[in-house]
Amino acid sequence: MQKLQELYKGKAKSVYSCEDADHLIMHYRNDTSAFDGQKVAQLDRKGMVNNKFNAFIMTRLQHAGIPCHFVKLLSDTDSLVKKLDMVPVECVVRNVAAGSITRRLGVEEGKELNPPTFEFFLKNDALHDPMVNEYHIRSFGWATDAEISRMKELTFKVNDILKQMFDDAGMILVDYKLEFGRFNGEIILGDEFSPDGCRLWDKATRKKLDKDRFRQGLGDVVEAYEEVAKRLGISLD
């Protein structure tokens, strides 16, 4: 399968058409950014690590009954995925207070949230991904009631699966974002799941093992990603 036309270039990935009209090739770059592109860097090996990390997670979720767009790895930095009509919202689950919710609500970082919270955000960099609710999603035609319910259902199912998986590996799944799209009329999981789009802490020390290491200038970003992969048994060779 060969990359043809570049259809989209995001902060850390590029998407290409290929010979099959129902599929795309997702290319993971070494680019890293934070704060809506105000902080950027190139981190060696990051594209490879995130590509293989995502393949592992998506495969695990598929085996657990979560419909995903991931098809297979094509190379160290490329994956074949189903071509989705993306829903322009991010679904965020928070198991522990961190990041924006601590600033918005004055909550102490590290507070366990029971039950976990769920939030929608509009995927729009120019507007800084504002929080939205189900009324906005319905009114602007981004998704139907049935699609909203399905996205929430799948997001919480993912939480049940991955929260336990990370816990077994000595980590806390603090929060994460998911994106969904339509494929043959079905809502399925798209985009990626990697330390770029979630927060992971060591269970014993609360050491941050995710993109916050880049946001907060803690260093050893890719090394932390590789540590997470090693704990999960992901081969990066």
C-alpha positions in Angstrom: 0.0 0.0 0.0 1.5 3.3 -1.1 1.0 6.8 0.1 -0.5 9.0 -2.6 -1.9 12.5 -1.9 -1.5 14.2 1.5 -5.0 15.0 2.6 -4.4 16.4 6.1 -1.4 17.5 8.1 -2.0 17.8 11.8 0.3 18.7 14.7 2.0 15.3 14.8 0.4 13.1 12.0 -0.2 13.3 8.3 -3.0 11.5 6.5 -2.6 10.2 2.9 -4.9 8.7 0.4 -3.9 5.3 -1.0 -5.0 2.9 -3.8 -8.1 1.8 -1.8 -10.8 4.5 -1.6 -12.1 3.1 1.7 -8.8 3.4 3.5 -6.1 5.9 4.3 -2.5 5.8 5.5 -1.7 7.6 8.7 1.9 8.8 9.0 3.3 9.5 12.5 5.9 12.3 12.5 8.4 13.2 15.2 6.8 16.6 15.5 5.6 17.6 19.0 3.6 20.6 20.0 1.7 22.1 23.0 -0.4 25.1 23.8 -2.0 25.2 20.3 1.3 25.1 18.6 3.0 27.8 20.7 5.6 25.2 21.8 7.0 22.9 19.2 9.9 20.5 18.9 11.2 17.5 17.0 11.7 14.4 19.2 13.7 11.5 17.7 11.8 8.2 17.6 8.5 9.7 18.7 6.6 8.9 15.5 7.7 5.3 15.6 6.8 4.9 19.3 3.4 6.4 18.9 2.6 4.4 15.8 3.4 1.1 17.5 1.8 2.2 20.8 -1.4 3.0 19.0 -1.4 -0.2 17.0 -1.1 -2.2 20.3 -3.9 -0.3 22.0 -6.3 -0.3 19.1 -5.7 -4.1 18.6 -6.4 -4.7 22.3 -9.6 -2.6 22.1 -10.8 -4.4 18.9 -10.3 -7.8 20.7 -12.5 -6.4 23.5 -15.3 -5.5 21.1 -14.6 -1.8 20.4 -14.9 -1.0 16.7 -11.7 0.9 15.6 -10.4 2.3 12.3 -7.0 0.8 12.7 -6.3 -2.0 10.2 -2.6 -2.8 10.4 0.9 -1.5 10.7 2.6 -0.7 7.3 6.0 0.4 8.6 7.6 1.9 11.7 5.8 5.2 11.2 2.8 4.3 8.9 -0.5 2.6 9.6 -3.4 1.6 7.4 -6.8 2.8 8.7 -10.4 2.9 7.5 -11.5 6.2 6.0 -13.9 7.9 8.4 -16.3 10.8 8.2 -15.0 12.3 11.5 -17.3 13.8 14.1 -15.7 17.2 15.0 -15.7 16.7 18.8 -13.3 15.1 21.3 -14.7 12.8 24.0 -12.7 13.3 27.3 -12.9 11.0 30.3 -11.2 12.0 33.5 -10.5 9.5 36.3 -8.2 11.9 38.2 -8.2 15.7 38.2 -5.4 17.2 36.1 -4.8 19.7 33.4 -7.6 22.1 32.4 -10.2 20.9 34.8 -8.1 21.9 37.8 -7.8 25.4 36.4 -11.5 25.7 35.4 -13.0 24.4 38.6 -10.2 25.1 41.1 -9.8 21.4 41.8 -6.6 20.1 43.3 -4.5 18.0 40.9 -4.5 14.3 41.8 -8.1 14.3 43.2 -9.7 11.0 42.3 -13.0 11.5 40.4 -15.6 9.0 41.3 -17.5 8.5 39.1 -15.2 9.6 36.3 -16.2 12.8 34.5 -17.1 13.0 30.8 -16.7 16.2 28.7 -17.1 17.1 25.0 -14.8 19.6 23.3 -15.1 21.0 19.8 -12.0 20.0 17.7 -11.0 23.5 16.5 -7.4 24.7 17.1 -8.3 28.3 16.1 -10.9 28.4 19.0 -8.6 26.5 21.4 -10.9 23.4 21.4 -13.7 24.9 23.5 -15.9 22.8 25.7 -19.3 22.0 24.3 -22.3 20.0 25.4 -24.9 17.7 23.8 -27.2 20.6 22.8 -24.4 22.2 20.8 -23.6 18.9 19.1 -27.3 18.4 18.1 -28.0 22.0 17.2 -25.0 22.4 14.9 -25.6 19.0 13.3 -22.2 17.5 14.4 -23.8 14.3 15.5 -27.3 12.7 16.1 -28.6 11.7 19.5 -27.9 8.1 18.7 -24.4 8.9 17.7 -23.8 11.0 20.9 -25.0 8.1 23.0 -22.8 5.6 21.1 -19.7 7.8 21.5 -20.3 8.1 25.2 -21.0 4.4 25.6 -17.8 3.4 23.7 -15.7 6.0 25.6 -16.6 4.6 28.9 -16.1 1.0 27.7 -12.6 2.0 26.6 -12.1 3.4 30.1 -13.0 0.1 31.7 -10.6 -1.8 29.5 -7.6 0.6 29.6 -7.9 1.7 33.2 -7.5 -1.9 34.3 -4.7 -2.6 31.7 -2.6 0.4 32.9 -3.3 -0.4 36.6 -2.0 -3.9 36.0 1.2 -2.4 34.6 1.7 -0.1 37.6 0.2 3.1 36.1 -2.8 5.4 36.6 -4.9 6.3 33.6 -5.5 9.9 34.6 -7.5 11.1 31.6 -7.6 10.8 27.8 -9.4 12.0 24.7 -11.0 10.0 21.9 -12.3 10.9 18.5 -14.9 9.0 16.5 -16.1 8.9 13.0 -18.6 7.2 10.7 -17.8 4.1 8.6 -20.6 2.6 6.6 -23.1 4.3 9.0 -21.4 3.0 12.1 -19.7 5.1 14.8 -16.2 3.7 15.3 -13.1 4.9 17.1 -10.6 6.9 15.0 -7.5 9.1 15.4 -5.0 7.5 17.9 -4.5 6.5 21.5 -0.9 7.3 22.7 0.8 9.2 25.5 0.2 12.3 23.3 -3.5 12.2 24.0 -3.8 10.9 27.6 -2.2 11.4 31.0 -0.4 8.5 32.6 1.2 8.5 36.0 3.3 5.9 37.8 1.0 4.4 40.5 3.6 4.5 43.2 5.4 7.8 42.6 3.0 9.8 40.5 5.8 10.4 38.0 4.3 11.7 34.8 4.8 9.4 31.8 2.9 11.4 29.1 3.0 14.6 27.0 2.9 16.7 30.2 6.6 16.0 30.3 6.9 18.2 27.2 4.3 20.7 28.2 6.0 21.3 31.6 9.6 21.0 30.4 10.3 17.9 32.4 12.4 16.3 29.7 12.8 12.6 28.7 9.5 12.7 26.8 10.1 9.8 24.4 12.0 7.9 27.1 8.8 8.1 29.2 6.7 6.9 26.3 9.1 4.0 25.8 8.9 3.1 29.5 5.1 2.9 29.2 5.4 0.7 26.2 7.9 -1.6 27.9 5.5 -1.9 30.9 2.7 -2.9 28.6 4.8 -5.4 26.7 4.8 -3.4 23.4 7.6 -4.3 21.1 9.3 -1.3 19.6 11.9 -3.2 17.6 
